[in-house]
Amino acid sequence: MNAAPTLPHGRHATWWHRHGRRLASHLFLVFLALTTLAPFLWMVLASFKPLAEVEQLNPLPSVWQPQNYPQVFRKISFARYYFNSVFIAAWVTFLQCFTSALAAFAFSRLHWRGRDTVFKLYLATMMIPGVVTMIPNYTLMVRLHLLDSYLGLIVPASFSAFGTFLLRQFMLTIHPALDESAEIDGASPWRVFTDIILPLARPGLLTLAILTFMGTYGSFFWPLIMIKSDYLRTLPIGMLYFDSVYGKQTNLLMAASVMNIVPLIILFVCTQKFLVKGIQLGAVKG
């Protein structure tokens, strides 16, 4: 009988070079993905467990308790906290996109003395940690009588050096000939901004809107020091109140956490295409 044909050693090396490394990298990425998903899966499973089983090693509950979710609404004003988080995040997102777009237009399309110097100084504020400006901002809100109010949560977060930088990069990719053509036709700077620049910078605006909404929705420290009334609490503050007042009810806290995180996951999954595209386009100038 003839022996089975075997691949020469060189072909084995070629196959490993072409496919083996890719397979190893894919397995490593799958391992990282499972490691990242493990806390989220534990949170979801714990939200269906009785309190006595939350800290047990068995991942699956012996008795499924979906009533943990409606019980959260009976314990705290979860619907009110959810409305506050979405309401504040929506207003901050709108105002931050608007103010950042105006500043980016001034720094990228208008020509005025000291423009680049002012932009560098403005950009340097990103290097200042938020905890450094928290006390001055709090003092300012107290003097303006905006403590414990929606305006106190919305107004300080309506301006962003990062948003200005991001949109400026997008606007620099738009050819100056479009501005010149519009100005020849008699368009004012405001008309150029609204009719030409903003539509072409839509990917950047969508990227900034997604990042701003997700960041504001999960904001914790600023609402913690600003809010005193129960009806103004956002979800992170309401969940902290729930954990401190009703004791250690981990199963109910996990149920509240799932309801808190799921909207962000849905938002990210639905908009990830625009987010990735916007970041890629904004990284290229000209």
C-alpha positions in Angstrom: 0.0 0.0 0.0 1.1 3.5 -0.8 1.7 5.8 2.1 -0.6 8.8 2.5 0.8 11.9 1.0 2.1 14.4 3.4 2.7 18.1 2.9 6.3 19.2 2.8 7.7 21.0 5.8 7.7 24.2 3.8 4.0 24.0 3.1 3.2 23.4 6.8 5.1 26.6 7.6 3.3 28.5 4.9 -0.1 27.3 6.2 0.8 28.3 9.7 2.1 31.7 8.5 -1.2 32.3 6.6 -3.8 30.9 8.9 -2.3 29.9 12.2 -1.5 33.3 13.5 -4.9 34.6 12.5 -6.6 31.7 14.3 -4.5 32.3 17.4 -5.3 36.0 17.4 -9.0 35.3 16.9 -9.0 32.9 19.9 -7.2 35.5 22.0 -9.8 38.1 21.0 -12.7 35.7 21.9 -11.1 35.1 25.3 -10.9 38.9 25.9 -14.5 39.3 24.8 -15.7 36.6 27.2 -13.6 38.1 30.0 -15.2 41.5 29.3 -18.7 40.1 29.1 -18.4 38.0 32.3 -19.3 40.8 34.8 -22.3 41.8 32.6 -23.6 38.2 32.4 -23.2 37.8 36.2 -25.2 41.0 36.7 -28.0 39.8 34.5 -28.2 36.4 36.1 -27.9 38.0 39.6 -30.9 40.2 38.8 -33.1 37.1 38.6 -31.8 35.4 41.7 -33.2 35.5 45.3 -31.1 37.5 47.6 -29.8 34.4 49.4 -28.3 33.1 46.2 -26.6 36.2 44.8 -23.2 35.5 46.4 -23.2 31.8 45.7 -20.8 30.4 43.1 -23.6 28.7 41.1 -24.1 31.1 38.1 -27.7 30.1 37.4 -30.4 30.8 39.9 -32.2 27.8 41.3 -35.5 29.8 41.3 -35.9 32.5 38.7 -37.3 35.7 40.2 -38.4 38.1 37.4 -40.4 40.0 40.0 -37.1 41.7 41.1 -37.6 44.1 38.3 -41.1 45.5 39.2 -40.0 45.5 42.8 -37.4 48.1 42.0 -40.2 50.4 40.9 -42.0 49.9 44.1 -38.9 50.6 46.3 -37.7 53.8 44.5 -39.0 56.3 42.0 -37.1 54.5 39.2 -39.2 55.9 36.4 -38.6 59.4 37.7 -34.9 58.9 37.9 -34.8 57.5 34.4 -36.7 60.5 33.1 -34.3 62.9 34.8 -31.3 61.1 33.3 -32.7 61.1 29.8 -34.0 64.7 30.0 -30.7 66.1 31.3 -28.6 64.0 28.9 -30.7 65.1 25.9 -30.5 68.8 26.8 -26.7 68.6 27.5 -26.2 66.8 24.2 -28.2 69.4 22.2 -26.5 72.4 23.8 -23.0 70.9 23.7 -23.3 70.1 20.0 -24.6 73.6 19.3 -22.0 75.5 21.2 -19.2 73.2 20.1 -20.3 73.6 16.4 -20.3 77.4 16.8 -16.8 77.5 18.4 -15.4 75.0 15.9 -16.7 77.1 13.0 -15.0 80.2 14.4 -11.7 78.3 14.9 -11.7 76.6 11.5 -13.5 78.8 8.9 -13.3 82.4 10.2 -10.0 84.3 10.1 -9.3 86.7 13.0 -6.2 87.8 14.8 -4.9 85.4 17.5 -7.3 82.6 16.4 -4.8 79.8 16.7 -3.4 81.0 20.0 -6.8 81.2 21.5 -7.6 77.8 20.2 -4.5 76.3 21.8 -5.3 78.0 25.1 -8.9 76.7 24.9 -7.6 73.2 24.1 -5.2 73.3 27.1 -8.2 73.3 29.4 -8.6 69.6 28.6 -5.5 69.0 30.6 -7.2 70.3 33.8 -8.8 67.5 35.9 -12.5 67.8 36.5 -12.0 67.7 40.3 -10.0 70.9 40.1 -12.9 72.9 38.6 -15.6 71.2 40.5 -15.5 73.4 43.6 -15.3 76.7 41.6 -18.3 75.5 39.5 -20.2 74.5 42.6 -19.6 78.0 44.1 -20.7 79.6 40.9 -23.9 77.6 40.9 -24.6 78.6 44.5 -24.2 82.3 43.7 -26.4 82.0 40.7 -29.0 80.1 42.8 -28.9 77.1 40.5 -28.2 74.6 43.2 -30.7 71.6 43.2 -32.1 72.5 39.8 -32.1 71.2 36.2 -30.2 74.2 35.1 -27.5 73.6 37.5 -27.0 70.1 36.0 -27.3 71.2 32.4 -25.6 74.6 32.0 -22.1 73.7 33.2 -21.9 70.7 31.0 -23.1 72.5 27.8 -19.6 73.6 26.8 -16.9 71.2 25.8 -13.3 71.8 24.6 -13.2 68.2 23.3 -16.4 68.7 21.3 -14.9 71.9 19.8 -11.7 70.1 18.9 -13.6 67.2 17.3 -15.9 69.3 15.2 -13.0 71.6 14.2 -11.2 68.6 12.8 -14.2 67.8 10.7 -14.7 71.3 9.5 -11.0 71.5 8.4 -11.7 68.6 6.0 -14.3 70.8 4.1 -12.7 72.5 1.1 -12.5 76.4 1.5 -13.9 76.8 -2.0 -17.4 76.1 -0.8 -17.2 79.1 1.6 -15.8 81.3 -1.1 -18.5 80.3 -3.5 -21.2 81.0 -1.0 -19.7 84.4 0.0 -19.6 85.4 -3.7 -23.3 84.6 -3.9 -23.9 86.9 -1.0 -24.2 84.4 1.8 -23.5 85.6 5.3 -21.2 83.7 7.7 -24.3 82.4 9.6 -25.8 81.2 6.3 -22.5 79.4 5.4 -22.5 77.8 8.8 -26.1 76.6 8.7 -26.5 75.6 5.1 -23.0 74.4 4.1 -20.8 73.5 7.1 -23.3 71.9 9.4 -24.7 69.4 6.9 -21.2 68.4 5.8 -20.1 68.0 9.4 -23.0 65.7 10.2 -20.8 62.6 11.0 -18.9 64.7 13.5 -22.1 66.0 15.1 -23.5 62.5 15.4 -20.2 61.2 17.0 -20.2 64.1 19.5 -23.9 63.6 20.3 -23.4 59.9 21.0 -20.4 60.4 23.2 -22.0 63.3 25.1 -25.3 61.5 25.7 -23.6 58.4 27.0 -21.2 60.3 29.2 -24.0 62.6 30.7 -26.4 59.7 31.1 -23.9 58.0 33.4 -22.6 61.1 35.2 -22.2 60.6 38.9 -20.1 63.2 40.8 -21.6 66.4 39.6 -25.3 65.3 40.2 -24.1 63.9 43.6 -23.1 67.3 44.9 -25.7 69.4 43.1 -28.9 67.4 43.8 -30.7 67.4 47.2 -34.3 66.7 46.2 -35.6 63.2 45.5 -37.5 64.2 42.3 -34.4 65.6 40.7 -32.2 62.6 41.2 -30.7 60.9 38.2 -30.3 57.1 37.9 -26.8 56.8 39.4 -27.7 58.9 42.4 -31.1 57.1 42.8 -29.3 53.7 42.8 -26.8 55.0 45.4 -29.8 56.1 47.5 -31.5 52.8 47.0 -28.4 50.9 48.2 -27.8 53.1 51.2 -31.4 53.3 52.5 -32.8 49.8 51.9 -29.6 47.9 52.9 -27.8 45.2 51.0 -30.4 44.0 48.4 -27.9 43.1 45.7 -30.5 41.3 43.5 -32.7 44.4 43.3 -29.6 46.6 42.7 -28.5 44.3 39.8 -32.0 44.5 38.3 -31.8 48.3 38.5 -28.4 48.2 37.0 -29.5 46.1 34.1 -32.4 48.5 33.3 -29.9 51.4 33.6 -27.3 49.9 31.2 -29.5 48.2 28.6 -30.6 51.6 26.9 -26.9 52.5 26.5 -26.1 49.2 24.9 -29.0 49.5 22.5 -27.9 53.1 21.7 -24.3 52.0 21.0 -25.3 49.0 18.9 -27.6 51.1 16.8 -25.1 53.9 16.3 -21.7 52.2 16.3 -21.5 52.4 12.5 -21.9 56.2 12.7 -19.5 56.5 15.7 -16.7 54.6 14.0 -17.2 56.4 10.7 -17.2 59.8 12.4 -14.0 59.1 14.4 -12.2 57.9 11.3 -13.3 60.9 9.2 -12.4 63.3 12.0 -8.9 61.9 12.3 -8.0 63.0 8.8 -7.4 66.6 7.8 -7.7 67.7 4.2 
